[in-house]
Amino acid sequence: MKKEKPPQVRVVFDGIMRERFEKVKKYYGLQKNADLIRLLVTEKHEKLGLPLELPRFEQVNSDENGVKIHDRELRKIVDVYIKPEGIKCLYDESDDCEHVKFALSIPRVIGIIRKHRKEGWKLPDV
């Protein structure tokens, strides 16, 4: 049986709207257009007070250097970095806060950590 694709939305910006979009994306430190759309829709949804119980944390973006986490309680994007000397939350300046614990639950982050542990980085065993 062929699996149906979920509905998709295509958005095209040009001119001043494209410039605004790129400035906002840069402000949040995001690479992908889809990540910004997800973030803005989520923030607007919350501002309107629409009913839907959302988790406190949401992964916004990740790469080899770490992960950006949307903390709904703080209403901030929090960076958790992965470096040779360990993993660290820039907001809490900690390697053992709830942002780090959430980051350590993300499969892609776990894969990155396992890869770097083999290279000798001082990262937690996951």
C-alpha positions as CSV (number, residue, x, y, z in Angstrom):
1,M,0.0,0.0,0.0
2,K,1.4,3.4,-1.0
3,K,1.9,5.8,2.0
4,E,0.2,9.2,1.5
5,K,2.4,12.3,1.8
6,P,1.3,14.8,4.5
7,P,-0.1,18.1,3.1
8,Q,2.6,20.7,2.4
9,V,2.6,24.5,2.4
10,R,4.7,26.4,-0.1
11,V,5.5,30.1,0.7
12,V,7.3,32.4,-1.6
13,F,8.6,35.8,-0.5
14,D,10.2,38.5,-2.7
15,G,11.2,42.1,-2.3
16,I,10.8,43.6,1.1
17,M,9.1,40.6,2.5
18,R,12.1,38.4,1.6
19,E,14.4,40.9,3.2
20,R,12.3,40.9,6.4
21,F,12.2,37.1,6.4
22,E,16.0,36.9,6.1
23,K,16.5,39.4,8.9
24,V,14.2,37.6,11.3
25,K,15.9,34.3,10.4
26,K,19.3,35.8,11.1
27,Y,18.0,37.3,14.4
28,Y,17.1,33.8,15.6
29,G,20.3,32.3,14.3
30,L,18.4,29.8,12.1
31,Q,19.7,28.2,8.9
32,K,16.6,26.7,7.4
33,N,13.5,28.6,6.2
34,A,11.2,25.9,7.5
35,D,12.7,26.2,11.1
36,L,11.7,29.9,11.1
37,I,8.2,29.2,9.8
38,R,7.8,26.6,12.5
39,L,9.0,28.9,15.2
40,L,6.9,31.9,14.1
41,V,3.7,29.8,13.8
42,T,4.3,28.3,17.2
43,E,4.9,31.7,18.8
44,K,1.8,33.2,17.2
45,H,-0.3,30.1,18.3
46,E,0.8,30.7,21.9
47,K,0.2,34.4,21.8
48,L,-3.3,33.9,20.6
49,G,-3.9,31.5,23.4
50,L,-5.2,28.8,21.2
51,P,-5.9,25.5,23.0
52,L,-3.2,22.9,22.6
53,E,-1.0,21.5,25.3
54,L,2.6,21.9,23.9
55,P,5.7,20.5,25.6
56,R,8.0,23.1,27.3
57,F,10.9,22.3,25.0
58,E,11.1,22.0,21.2
59,Q,14.1,21.4,19.1
60,V,14.4,24.3,16.6
61,N,17.6,23.3,14.8
62,S,20.7,21.2,15.3
63,D,24.1,20.6,13.7
64,E,27.5,19.2,14.7
65,N,28.1,22.1,17.1
66,G,24.9,21.7,19.1
67,V,21.2,22.4,19.2
68,K,18.8,25.3,19.5
69,I,15.9,24.7,21.9
70,H,12.8,26.8,22.1
71,D,11.9,27.0,25.8
72,R,8.3,28.0,26.0
73,E,8.4,28.8,29.7
74,L,11.3,31.3,29.2
75,R,10.0,32.4,25.8
76,K,13.6,32.1,24.5
77,I,15.7,30.2,22.1
78,V,18.4,28.4,24.2
79,D,21.7,27.2,22.7
80,V,23.3,24.0,23.9
81,Y,26.8,23.5,22.5
82,I,28.8,20.4,21.9
83,K,32.5,20.9,22.1
84,P,35.6,18.7,22.7
85,E,35.6,19.7,26.4
86,G,31.9,18.8,26.8
87,I,28.3,19.8,26.4
88,K,27.1,23.1,27.8
89,C,23.9,25.2,27.9
90,L,24.8,28.9,27.3
91,Y,21.6,30.1,29.0
92,D,22.2,28.3,32.3
93,E,26.0,28.1,31.9
94,S,25.7,24.5,32.9
95,D,26.4,21.0,31.7
96,D,23.6,19.5,33.8
97,C,20.5,21.7,33.4
98,E,17.1,20.8,31.9
99,H,18.1,22.1,28.5
100,V,21.1,19.8,28.4
101,K,18.9,16.9,29.5
102,F,16.4,17.7,26.8
103,A,19.2,17.9,24.2
104,L,20.5,14.5,25.3
105,S,17.1,13.0,24.5
106,I,17.2,14.1,20.8
107,P,18.3,11.2,18.5
108,R,20.4,13.4,16.2
109,V,22.2,14.9,19.2
110,I,22.8,11.4,20.6
111,G,24.4,10.4,17.3
112,I,26.6,13.4,17.2
113,I,27.8,12.8,20.7
114,R,28.5,9.1,20.1
115,K,30.5,10.1,17.0
116,H,32.6,12.7,18.9
117,R,33.1,10.4,21.9
118,K,34.9,8.0,19.6
119,E,37.1,10.9,18.6
120,G,38.1,11.4,22.3
121,W,35.8,14.3,23.1
122,K,34.8,14.5,26.8
123,L,31.0,14.1,26.3
124,P,28.4,12.2,28.4
125,D,27.8,8.5,27.7
126,V,24.4,8.3,25.9
